[in-house]
Amino acid sequence: MIETAHQPATISSQTSPWKTSNESKALNVNEPTIYSDEIAVAANWWSRNMRQQGLSQIEVAAFEHALKYGLVNRCSGHWYVNEPMRGSGHRSVINDWSTDPVILEAAAAVRIRDITSRLPRAVMWLNPDSVKVKLEGRPWADSLYRNSATSSGSSGSEDEDN
């Protein structure tokens, strides 16, 4: 269940890195993980760049929250701080020739229709200490997040620079 901005949303999950302190195994996406900064940046970028005509701010915030949940599930078990390239393809998010299931599921969870046409055509890479996005028609990827305090060398996908 996803709730409005006044209350933290909890979503039931059996295998989540974000668990509340109670015994119900509910997912609280407001609790930090080793990849929470990257996921927050990624989800915020997609919601901020969504064509929001006809949507309330609550719907946009709910989409961002649902997307965070989906990204936590996607990254769980596929986040290798010491090998940032490992799992990069699995963690990427796409809205290009097809729409990524994590985007479709987040939109469906909050009943936003036509999500594919509301979002820019882009590919995003979520890697330890780095989030990059390449928009259609641009020759390079833009860096959305880079944790220089812990990054060493390239933490992005080789495809990011193409």
Disulfide bonds with the S-S distance in Angstrom:
none
